[in-house]
Amino acid sequence: MIAETVCSAVSAAGLGIAAVTAYRRRFLAAARIAAYSLIPVALAMTGIVGWLADTAFSPTAWAGFGVLGAAWVLFATTRAVERRRGGTRKERKETARAAERGAVAPAASAPSLGPAARTSGRPAAKPAASGSEDDFSDIEAILKKHGI
């Protein structure tokens, strides 16, 4: 009963502000303020205010909100882990299917590898690494240019 009285008072104050705004010839703003000020009375009339008052003083309702919060934390945690792993469930399934199709044992013989392995009997040669002097000559030139 107190909640309905408070809602009525808030709505009356809002309608008063809307009237003053309309008097100043700001009709759109006055209509918007009037719309906002009618919301508390509408909530009281529909019974939502009474439900909220009953919920606010119910330990069972607060326990329910705690369970909802725990569920939200679990959802947020799993989303964060999923993003860190680099993809959604759909992407991981596609990757697993592709790996399953092309799976080969580490020590497999050449015939099980397919036609690509049959063409060459030796592993691919590594590109020749440039000498360590070539790597540092650019750095030395930059340092000499700056007088270091």
Secondary structure by P-SEA (a helix, b strand, c coil): caaaaaaaaaaaaaaaaaaaaaaacaaaaaaaaaaaaaaaaaaaaaaaaaaaaaaaacaaaaaaaaaaaaaaaaaaaaaaaaaaacccaaaaaaaaaaaaaaccccccccccccaaaaaccccccccccccccccaaaaaaaaaaacc
